[in-house]
Amino acid sequence: MYTAYVADTPNGRKLIIALEELGLDYQVRHVDLGAGEQFAPAFLKISPNNKIPALVDDHTGQGMFESCAILAHLGRATDRLIPDEDVVLQWLFLQAASVGPMLGQLWWFRHAAPERNAMALDRYTRETQRLYGVIERRLAVSAWIAGDAYTMADIAFYPWLATYDELGIAPHDYPHVDAWLRRIDERPAVARARIKMRQA
């Protein structure tokens, strides 16, 4: 049994998708980011960077933080969704180092910034388009992000790239990404994860 500490964000969604894909026994704990629950001392013991998601193994009490590290751990622990570890890890690092931060900044400047900042919007829009282009080129030559099989890499990228509408990105500009998103949308585990996130 695991306890998944999440909020309804791309990083929170990817953990629940992974748990559903693996068929693991878990419970969801919603962390109210608006109320500042991520700064609570008990949560900081699990996630010292005060970010979701975090995962606790209820049998051992061991906690983990950083979403891509958690996905890699779950893949190794179950020997599933990480067929070629070196290949999967390089894409997980790209998602954590570039896609999450850049798309997150674009979302913030589009929806949360107290005033419009044209320079920031231009910078993060161009970088987001560049990153969609990276994945578009990859999916033009590969069925899935890390190769011929659906892996933790696809799970990591999916919730972020699926936010294209909120980011002002036109999906028809990236037809391979669009088709890939639709394939993942149809996965039963992803549908179950959506329900779990709504209930969180």
N, C-alpha and C positions, 0 to 999 in steps of 0.2 A: 504494500500500500504506500502510495506517495501522497503528499499534499503539495498542490501546485498553487503558488501565490501569484495571481495574475490580475491584470486590468484589461479592459477591452481595447487593446492597442495592437499593432502588428506584432510586437515582441511577445505579448501575452497570448495572442492567437496561435503563434507558431508552436508554443509549448503544448497547448491543448491539442492541436492537430497531431503532433508527434505522439502524444500519449494515446490518442484514439487510434492512430495507425498501428501502434504497437500492441494495442489491446491490453494495456496495463491497468491495474486497479489503482484508482486515485480519487481524491476529493479536491474540489476547487475552493480556494479561499480568495475572495475578491478583496483587492487592496484599493481603497478609495483614495486615489491620487489627489483629488480636489480637496479632500479633508486632511491631506498630509500624512496619511497612515504609513507611507513609505519611509517616514522619518522616525517612526516609533522604535524605541530601543530594541524591542523583541524582533522586529523585522530587520533592523540593522545588523543583528547578530548573524542572520542568514545572508543578507545582501548588503555588504558594507558600503556599496556605492549607491545605496537607497534607490535602486531601480528594480522594476519587475521585468521578467518573471524571476521567481526563485522556486526551487524544488527541494523538498525534504523527504528523505527516505524514512518513513515512520517506524520501520523496524530498527534501524541503526541510529536514528536521530541526526544523521549527516545531512547537511544542507549544501546546496550548490546555487551559484548565481551566474549571470551572463548567459543569455539565451542560447547562443551558438555553442558554448561550452557544455551546456546541459544537453543539447541535441547530440553532440559528439559522444558524451558520456552514455546516454541512453542507447545510441547506436552500438557502441562497444559492448555495453552490458548485455544487450539482447542479441548481438550479432545480426542485426537487421538494419536495413536502410543506410548502411555505410559500407558497401561492397568493396570499394577501393579507398581506403582511408586517406591516402595522400591526396587523391583527386577531390574527394568530398571536402576535406579540410581546407583546401585552397579556396574553394568556392564559399565555404562557411566564413572564412576570414574576409573575403571580399564583401560579403553581405554585412558582416559586423563592422568592418572598417570604413566602408564607403556608402553602400546603399542605405543602411539605417540612418547614419548621420546626415547624409545629404538630403534624402527624401524627408527626413524628420525636420530639418531646418526649413525646407521649402514649405512644408505643411504649416509650420509655426508662423512664418512670415506671411503666408496667405490667409491664415485663419485666426491667429492668436496675438500677433504683434499689435501693440497699442496704436501704432501709426504706420502708414504705408512707407516702405523703404524700397524704392525702385531699384537701387543698386543690388541689394540683397536678393530681391525677387529675380532679377536678371541672372545673377551669379548662380543661385541654386536651381533655377529653371534650366539653365544650360547644362549644369552638372547632372541634374536628374535625367535630362534627355540623353546625355552622353552615356549614362549608366544603363538606361533602357536599351540604348544601342549596343552596348556590350553584350547584354543578355540576348538581344535580337540576333546578333551575329552568332552567338553560341548555339542558339536553338535552331538556326538555319542549317547547322551541320550535325546536331546531336538531338536525339529524341527528348532527352531530359538534360538538366543543367550539368550534372556530373557524368553523363554518359548515356548508356542504353537503358538504364533502370531509374525508376523514381527513387530518390534518396532524401536524406536529411537536407541536402542542399536545396532541393525543390521546396521543401517545407519551410526553410528559412527565408527564401526569396518571396514565396507566394503572397503572404499577407501584406508585404510592403508594395510589391508591384501591382497588387489588386486595388490599391488606393489611387489609381491613375486619375479617376474623376475628380477627387479632392485636390489633386496636384495640378490639374489643368493639362494633363497629358492626353493626347488623342490616341486611343488604342489602335486605330487603323494605320497609324504611322509605324506600328511595330507588329505586323501580322503574325509573326512566329510567337512572340510573347502573348499576344491575344489568344491564339489557339491553345497555347500551353496553359494559360489561366483558365480557359474553359474546360480543358481536360481535368485540371485539378478541382475545379468547382464541382465536377460530377462525382468525385470520389465519396463513397459513403462516410468515411472517417471525417472528411472535411464538413459534410453536412451535420454529423453528430457534434463536431467541435463548435459549429455555429450555435447550435442549441445550447450547449454547455456555457458558452460565453454569454448568451442572452440571460441565462439563469444565474450567472455569477453575480 
